[in-house]
Amino acid sequence: MVLSRFGETSTSCASRRQGWRVAPTSAEELETFCQLRVAQERSARRASRLGSLHQE
């Protein structure tokens, strides 16, 4: 994996336009990275649904 800096900064939007991005360096890392990303998105959706159920 490669950690690289991205984005442009301005005084009003610096926190939103600048950050760090992780990029896979091989096909094997890409597959692992994609699997982790899907798992992260599923967990976030599940947590969001549970949060909305508790608010009702």
PyMOL commands that set and color helices and strands:
alter all, ss='L'
color gray80, all
select helices_A, chain A and resi 14-17+27-55
alter helices_A, ss='H'
color red, helices_A
select strands_A, chain A and resi 2-6+19-23
alter strands_A, ss='S'
color yellow, strands_A
deselect
rebuild
show_as cartoon
